[in-house]
Amino acid sequence: MISLENVAYTYGGGELLSDVSLRLAPGSFHFLTGPSGSGKSTFLKLCYAELLPTSGHVTLFDREVRSLDRDEVARMRRRVGVVHQDCQFLDHLPLAANVSLPLTVSNREVSGEDLGDLLGWVGLKHLADALPPSLSGGERQRAALARAIIMGPDVILADEPTGNLDWDLSLRLLTLLVELNRMGKTIVIATHDLNLIRQAKAQVAARVLRIKARRIQLAGADL
Protein backbone atom coordinates (compact mmCIF):
# COMPACT_ATOMS: atom_id res chain seq x y z
CA MET A 1 0.00 0.00 0.00
CA ILE A 2 2.66 2.51 1.09
CA SER A 3 6.30 1.48 1.28
CA LEU A 4 9.58 3.28 1.88
CA GLU A 5 12.87 1.72 0.85
CA ASN A 6 16.17 3.14 2.10
CA VAL A 7 14.59 6.59 2.27
CA ALA A 8 16.52 9.63 3.44
CA TYR A 9 15.38 13.22 3.68
CA THR A 10 17.66 16.22 4.06
CA TYR A 11 16.46 19.58 5.34
CA GLY A 12 18.47 22.73 5.96
CA GLY A 13 21.73 21.06 5.07
CA GLY A 14 21.30 18.22 7.57
CA GLU A 15 19.80 14.77 7.27
CA LEU A 16 16.49 14.54 9.12
CA LEU A 17 15.64 10.94 8.22
CA SER A 18 18.12 8.28 7.14
CA ASP A 19 17.85 4.76 5.70
CA VAL A 20 14.14 4.37 6.46
CA SER A 21 12.57 1.15 5.16
CA LEU A 22 8.98 0.40 6.11
CA ARG A 23 5.81 -1.03 4.62
CA LEU A 24 2.36 0.05 5.71
CA ALA A 25 0.15 -2.96 5.00
CA PRO A 26 -3.59 -2.72 4.30
CA GLY A 27 -5.58 -2.63 7.52
CA SER A 28 -2.55 -2.06 9.77
CA PHE A 29 -2.45 0.38 12.69
CA HIS A 30 0.76 2.25 13.48
CA PHE A 31 1.81 4.82 16.04
CA LEU A 32 4.84 6.97 15.31
CA THR A 33 6.70 8.48 18.27
CA GLY A 34 9.81 10.56 18.76
CA PRO A 35 10.86 13.92 20.18
CA SER A 36 9.80 17.20 18.61
CA GLY A 37 11.81 17.90 15.49
CA SER A 38 12.73 14.25 14.98
CA GLY A 39 10.90 14.02 11.65
CA LYS A 40 7.44 12.64 12.43
CA SER A 41 5.62 15.19 10.28
CA THR A 42 8.23 14.79 7.54
CA PHE A 43 7.65 11.04 7.52
CA LEU A 44 3.90 11.55 7.12
CA LYS A 45 4.46 14.03 4.27
CA LEU A 46 6.66 11.48 2.51
CA CYS A 47 3.80 8.99 2.82
CA TYR A 48 1.42 11.17 0.80
CA ALA A 49 3.96 12.71 -1.58
CA GLU A 50 3.84 16.18 -0.09
CA LEU A 51 7.63 15.75 0.06
CA LEU A 52 9.92 13.67 -2.14
CA PRO A 53 12.78 11.73 -0.57
CA THR A 54 16.31 13.01 -0.98
CA SER A 55 17.29 9.43 -1.72
CA GLY A 56 15.60 6.05 -1.72
CA HIS A 57 12.17 5.08 -2.99
CA VAL A 58 8.61 5.78 -1.82
CA THR A 59 5.86 3.70 -3.41
CA LEU A 60 2.18 4.63 -3.11
CA PHE A 61 -0.31 2.00 -4.19
CA ASP A 62 2.28 0.25 -6.37
CA ARG A 63 3.48 3.47 -8.02
CA GLU A 64 6.89 5.05 -7.39
CA VAL A 65 6.22 8.68 -6.43
CA ARG A 66 8.98 10.05 -8.66
CA SER A 67 7.19 8.59 -11.68
CA LEU A 68 3.95 10.45 -10.96
CA ASP A 69 3.00 13.73 -12.59
CA ARG A 70 0.99 16.38 -10.72
CA ASP A 71 -2.42 15.00 -11.74
CA GLU A 72 -1.43 11.47 -10.78
CA VAL A 73 -0.23 12.66 -7.37
CA ALA A 74 -3.58 14.41 -6.87
CA ARG A 75 -5.44 11.20 -7.69
CA MET A 76 -3.24 9.19 -5.33
CA ARG A 77 -3.90 11.65 -2.51
CA ARG A 78 -7.62 10.97 -2.75
CA ARG A 79 -6.79 7.56 -1.31
CA VAL A 80 -4.99 9.10 1.68
CA GLY A 81 -6.80 11.16 4.32
CA VAL A 82 -4.67 13.51 6.40
CA VAL A 83 -5.59 14.96 9.81
CA HIS A 84 -3.32 17.83 10.83
CA GLN A 85 -2.82 18.96 14.41
CA ASP A 86 -3.69 22.55 13.52
CA CYS A 87 -6.60 21.88 11.21
CA GLN A 88 -7.40 24.76 8.86
CA PHE A 89 -10.95 25.61 7.84
CA LEU A 90 -12.54 28.33 5.75
CA ASP A 91 -14.10 30.44 8.47
CA HIS A 92 -16.80 31.93 6.24
CA LEU A 93 -18.21 28.51 5.31
CA PRO A 94 -20.39 26.39 7.60
CA LEU A 95 -19.02 23.15 8.99
CA ALA A 96 -20.86 20.94 6.50
CA ALA A 97 -19.38 22.86 3.55
CA ASN A 98 -15.89 22.66 5.05
CA VAL A 99 -16.14 18.90 5.57
CA SER A 100 -17.42 18.32 2.02
CA LEU A 101 -14.82 20.63 0.43
CA PRO A 102 -12.62 17.75 -0.88
CA LEU A 103 -15.61 16.46 -2.86
CA THR A 104 -16.45 19.94 -4.10
CA VAL A 105 -12.97 20.68 -5.45
CA SER A 106 -12.88 17.23 -7.08
CA ASN A 107 -16.16 17.99 -8.87
CA ARG A 108 -17.85 15.06 -7.15
CA GLU A 109 -21.46 15.15 -6.05
CA VAL A 110 -22.10 15.82 -2.40
CA SER A 111 -24.90 13.63 -1.06
CA GLY A 112 -26.73 15.39 1.74
CA GLU A 113 -27.67 12.06 3.29
CA ASP A 114 -24.12 10.70 3.24
CA LEU A 115 -22.75 13.97 4.60
CA GLY A 116 -25.32 13.92 7.38
CA ASP A 117 -24.41 10.33 8.24
CA LEU A 118 -20.72 11.24 8.38
CA LEU A 119 -21.31 14.26 10.60
CA GLY A 120 -23.51 12.09 12.80
CA TRP A 121 -20.75 9.48 13.08
CA VAL A 122 -18.30 12.07 14.43
CA GLY A 123 -21.02 13.58 16.66
CA LEU A 124 -21.30 16.90 14.81
CA LYS A 125 -24.56 16.67 12.87
CA HIS A 126 -26.16 19.26 15.14
CA LEU A 127 -23.36 21.70 14.20
CA ALA A 128 -23.65 21.32 10.40
CA ASP A 129 -24.49 25.02 9.98
CA ALA A 130 -22.00 26.33 12.55
CA LEU A 131 -19.03 28.41 11.46
CA PRO A 132 -15.54 27.08 12.35
CA PRO A 133 -14.62 29.90 14.81
CA SER A 134 -17.48 28.78 17.06
CA LEU A 135 -16.20 25.20 17.37
CA SER A 136 -14.26 23.84 20.32
CA GLY A 137 -10.89 22.15 19.88
CA GLY A 138 -12.42 18.69 20.07
CA GLU A 139 -15.14 19.58 17.58
CA ARG A 140 -12.55 20.95 15.16
CA GLN A 141 -10.50 17.76 15.36
CA ARG A 142 -13.54 15.57 14.75
CA ALA A 143 -14.49 17.80 11.83
CA ALA A 144 -10.95 17.45 10.49
CA LEU A 145 -11.28 13.67 10.68
CA ALA A 146 -14.61 13.78 8.86
CA ARG A 147 -13.07 15.91 6.11
CA ALA A 148 -10.11 13.54 5.85
CA ILE A 149 -12.29 10.49 5.26
CA ILE A 150 -15.08 11.96 3.13
CA MET A 151 -13.35 10.75 -0.06
CA GLY A 152 -13.30 7.18 1.26
CA PRO A 153 -9.51 6.89 1.60
CA ASP A 154 -7.66 3.63 2.18
CA VAL A 155 -5.14 5.25 4.53
CA ILE A 156 -5.58 7.85 7.30
CA LEU A 157 -2.50 9.74 8.50
CA ALA A 158 -2.98 11.78 11.67
CA ASP A 159 -0.31 14.22 12.85
CA GLU A 160 -0.60 14.78 16.63
CA PRO A 161 -4.42 14.76 16.35
CA THR A 162 -4.92 14.86 20.13
CA GLY A 163 -2.09 17.26 20.94
CA ASN A 164 -4.45 20.09 21.92
CA LEU A 165 -7.19 17.96 23.49
CA ASP A 166 -7.91 16.82 27.01
CA TRP A 167 -7.93 13.10 27.84
CA ASP A 168 -11.68 12.52 27.38
CA LEU A 169 -11.68 14.17 23.97
CA SER A 170 -8.51 12.31 23.01
CA LEU A 171 -10.21 9.01 23.81
CA ARG A 172 -13.25 9.99 21.76
CA LEU A 173 -11.08 10.72 18.73
CA LEU A 174 -9.12 7.50 19.26
CA THR A 175 -12.38 5.54 19.33
CA LEU A 176 -13.24 6.90 15.88
CA LEU A 177 -9.81 5.99 14.51
CA VAL A 178 -10.06 2.47 15.95
CA GLU A 179 -13.47 2.09 14.30
CA LEU A 180 -11.97 3.12 10.96
CA ASN A 181 -9.22 0.55 11.38
CA ARG A 182 -11.83 -2.14 12.06
CA MET A 183 -13.44 -1.13 8.76
CA GLY A 184 -10.16 -2.07 7.06
CA LYS A 185 -8.49 1.34 6.91
CA THR A 186 -4.75 1.69 7.44
CA ILE A 187 -4.06 4.13 10.29
CA VAL A 188 -0.85 5.99 11.15
CA ILE A 189 -0.87 8.35 14.16
CA ALA A 190 2.11 10.53 15.05
CA THR A 191 1.91 11.31 18.76
CA HIS A 192 3.83 12.08 21.96
CA ASP A 193 1.05 10.64 24.12
CA LEU A 194 2.17 7.26 25.47
CA ASN A 195 -1.05 6.88 27.45
CA LEU A 196 -3.01 7.15 24.21
CA ILE A 197 -0.83 4.43 22.70
CA ARG A 198 -1.38 2.14 25.68
CA GLN A 199 -5.13 2.70 25.44
CA ALA A 200 -5.14 1.85 21.74
CA LYS A 201 -3.01 -1.27 22.18
CA ALA A 202 -5.71 -2.64 24.49
CA GLN A 203 -8.18 -2.41 21.59
CA VAL A 204 -6.24 -3.08 18.37
CA ALA A 205 -3.02 -4.74 17.24
CA ALA A 206 -1.13 -1.46 17.01
CA ARG A 207 2.52 -1.40 16.00
CA VAL A 208 4.58 1.33 17.66
CA LEU A 209 7.42 2.94 15.73
CA ARG A 210 9.98 5.33 17.17
CA ILE A 211 12.21 7.80 15.35
CA LYS A 212 15.64 7.73 16.96
CA ALA A 213 18.94 8.92 15.52
CA ARG A 214 17.19 9.69 12.19
CA ARG A 215 15.97 6.11 11.79
CA ILE A 216 12.64 4.43 12.44
CA GLN A 217 12.76 1.57 14.92
CA LEU A 218 10.17 -0.81 16.32
CA ALA A 219 9.50 0.38 19.88
CA GLY A 220 9.87 -2.03 22.76
CA ALA A 221 7.25 -3.54 25.03
CA ASP A 222 7.79 -0.74 27.58
CA LEU A 223 5.19 1.26 25.71
Phi and psi in degrees as a GROMACS rama.xvg file:
@    title "Ramachandran Plot"
@    xaxis  label "Phi"
@    yaxis  label "Psi"
@TYPE xy
-130.7  127.407  ILE-2
-137.583  145.647  SER-3
-122.136  132.54  LEU-4
-127.108  112.743  GLU-5
51.0783  43.9406  ASN-6
-83.1345  135.942  VAL-7
-129.279  151.181  ALA-8
-139.621  126.34  TYR-9
-108.537  134.967  THR-10
-139.245  130.761  TYR-11
62.4164  30.7461  GLY-12
86.4593  -3.95163  GLY-13
-124.849  153.264  GLY-14
-82.4468  120.91  GLU-15
-89.761  -41.7404  LEU-16
-126.208  145.851  LEU-17
-142.658  131.789  SER-18
51.562  50.2554  ASP-19
-91.8834  121.976  VAL-20
-128.41  122.74  SER-21
-161.205  144.482  LEU-22
-123.355  128.004  ARG-23
-97.9411  104.874  LEU-24
-79.8702  154.68  ALA-25
-56.2625  132.338  PRO-26
78.5309  7.43982  GLY-27
-84.5911  162.842  SER-28
-131.382  119.221  PHE-29
-124.958  140.789  HIS-30
-107.214  143.596  PHE-31
-121.512  120.053  LEU-32
-118.5  170.956  THR-33
147.777  157.133  GLY-34
-65.5254  162.188  PRO-35
-57.395  136.136  SER-36
84.6398  2.62846  GLY-37
-80.0019  -16.4553  SER-38
117.281  14.8758  GLY-39
-62.0115  -49.6443  LYS-40
-64.5944  -36.7626  SER-41
-62.7102  -42.9653  THR-42
-58.2792  -46.2815  PHE-43
-62.1172  -40.3125  LEU-44
-65.7201  -33.1211  LYS-45
-65.1402  -32.5098  LEU-46
-73.006  -18.485  CYS-47
-124.35  23.4971  TYR-48
62.8144  24.4212  ALA-49
-71.0167  -32.1166  GLU-50
-122.873  150.509  LEU-51
-104.999  143.006  LEU-52
-66.6672  147.763  PRO-53
-66.7927  -37.0548  THR-54
-150.784  163.884  SER-55
90.795  -172.207  GLY-56
-131.425  133.909  HIS-57
-115.79  127.687  VAL-58
-118.548  124.993  THR-59
-112.454  117.64  LEU-60
49.9899  48.5619  PHE-61
71.1238  16.5418  ASP-62
-123.913  129.648  ARG-63
-71.4016  128.29  GLU-64
-62.2746  -30.7532  VAL-65
-68.1677  -18.9029  ARG-66
-87.368  -5.66899  SER-67
-91.0353  137.397  LEU-68
-86.8572  179.972  ASP-69
-60.1593  -42.7803  ARG-70
-66.4085  -38.5665  ASP-71
-67.421  -38.1034  GLU-72
-61.7061  -42.5268  VAL-73
-61.3349  -40.7524  ALA-74
-66.9767  -39.5323  ARG-75
-62.4487  -38.6843  MET-76
-67.6997  -19.9291  ARG-77
-65.985  -18.4326  ARG-78
-94.3795  2.08857  ARG-79
-128.295  118.843  VAL-80
-97.4095  134.358  GLY-81
-119.888  129.553  VAL-82
-113.047  114.064  VAL-83
-90.0186  154.18  HIS-84
-63.8757  -45.8859  GLN-85
-102.316  80.2956  ASP-86
-67.6903  135.232  CYS-87
-104.903  131.489  GLN-88
-126.491  161.904  PHE-89
-86.936  109.232  LEU-90
-65.7765  -19.6481  ASP-91
-88.216  -5.3993  HIS-92
-104.693  143.404  LEU-93
-66.4739  163.798  PRO-94
-53.7525  -46.128  LEU-95
-58.6269  -40.7673  ALA-96
-69.5616  -35.9496  ALA-97
-65.3198  -43.2828  ASN-98
-65.3071  -38.7708  VAL-99
-85.5506  1.48498  SER-100
-55.6668  -41.7414  LEU-101
-57.3196  -36.3415  PRO-102
-68.7375  -41.0266  LEU-103
-61.3739  -47.6539  THR-104
-72.4381  -17.1771  VAL-105
-94.2127  6.92445  SER-106
57.419  38.1372  ASN-107
-107.623  145.615  ARG-108
-66.4864  138.049  GLU-109
-100.534  112.458  VAL-110
-83.2679  120.944  SER-111
-59.4859  -36.9192  GLY-112
-67.7026  -46.0526  GLU-113
-64.5306  -40.2999  ASP-114
-63.993  -41.1967  LEU-115
-63.0352  -39.909  GLY-116
-64.1867  -41.0231  ASP-117
-65.5806  -45.4506  LEU-118
-63.6346  -35.5243  LEU-119
-65.6474  -37.7086  GLY-120
-63.0195  -38.0659  TRP-121
-90.5851  5.99945  VAL-122
75.8513  29.3483  GLY-123
-125.228  12.6706  LEU-124
-59.5592  -34.8982  LYS-125
-71.3016  -10.2106  HIS-126
-111.04  19.1927  LEU-127
-55.7128  -34.3316  ALA-128
-96.4824  1.6219  ASP-129
-75.3037  149.203  ALA-130
-88.3794  146.661  LEU-131
-51.2154  -40.1059  PRO-132
-60.5303  -18.5841  PRO-133
-88.4682  -4.38097  SER-134
-85.3592  148.277  LEU-135
-77.609  171.745  SER-136
-60.0527  -44.2674  GLY-137
-64.912  -39.1342  GLY-138
-65.5413  -38.5731  GLU-139
-64.9098  -40.8528  ARG-140
-68.0443  -38.6924  GLN-141
-67.865  -35.2442  ARG-142
-66.0359  -38.4972  ALA-143
-63.9341  -38.3288  ALA-144
-65.8036  -42.6048  LEU-145
-60.1396  -43.3152  ALA-146
-64.3454  -36.6513  ARG-147
-68.1136  -27.4083  ALA-148
-106.907  2.24027  ILE-149
-65.9974  -23.2098  ILE-150
-86.6728  3.3138  MET-151
67.58  48.817  GLY-152
-70.0372  159.924  PRO-153
-86.7775  -25.1147  ASP-154
-128.577  137.545  VAL-155
-120.171  122.558  ILE-156
-109.547  123.819  LEU-157
-122.436  121.39  ALA-158
-100.906  102.442  ASP-159
48.5369  52.4512  GLU-160
-66.7147  -20.3463  PRO-161
-109.347  11.5754  THR-162
-59.6095  -29.407  GLY-163
-109.428  15.6919  ASN-164
-112.315  154.205  LEU-165
-78.1413  175.449  ASP-166
-62.9502  -43.626  TRP-167
-62.2533  -42.9571  ASP-168
-69.6685  -34.7059  LEU-169
-61.4469  -43.1737  SER-170
-65.2298  -36.2722  LEU-171
-65.1454  -42.6037  ARG-172
-67.2178  -39.9283  LEU-173
-60.8347  -40.8337  LEU-174
-57.1598  -41.5744  THR-175
-64.8056  -41.4715  LEU-176
-67.7659  -38.0979  LEU-177
-63.9373  -40.6803  VAL-178
-61.1413  -41.5326  GLU-179
-62.9024  -40.256  LEU-180
-63.2962  -39.5637  ASN-181
-67.9739  -19.2081  ARG-182
-82.1669  -2.30498  MET-183
103.976  3.71131  GLY-184
-79.4679  143.705  LYS-185
-82.5961  130.368  THR-186
-121.711  132.956  ILE-187
-129.857  122.008  VAL-188
-120.718  118.769  ILE-189
-86.915  126.395  ALA-190
-157.189  154.331  THR-191
-95.656  -10.8896  HIS-192
-85.2766  98.5952  ASP-193
-69.1706  -29.6628  LEU-194
-65.3338  -37.2576  ASN-195
-63.6463  -40.701  LEU-196
-63.3306  -45.1262  ILE-197
-61.2906  -40.5059  ARG-198
-63.1737  -41.9488  GLN-199
-67.5065  -40.0418  ALA-200
-65.6297  -18.6703  LYS-201
-78.5142  -11.3747  ALA-202
-115.021  -32.7334  GLN-203
-137.386  163.799  VAL-204
-83.1417  76.7753  ALA-205
-87.7303  135.602  ALA-206
-98.7841  133.415  ARG-207
-108.211  123.849  VAL-208
-112.233  144.963  LEU-209
-128.781  132.925  ARG-210
-88.0007  121.02  ILE-211
-145.072  129.206  LYS-212
53.8512  42.7401  ALA-213
73.636  0.953576  ARG-214
-117.017  158.576  ARG-215
-100.446  125.275  ILE-216
-122.201  155.096  GLN-217
-77.1279  122.784  LEU-218
-70.4708  156.202  ALA-219
-81.7942  178.682  GLY-220
-70.9048  -9.10661  ALA-221
-65.141  -18.2212  ASP-222
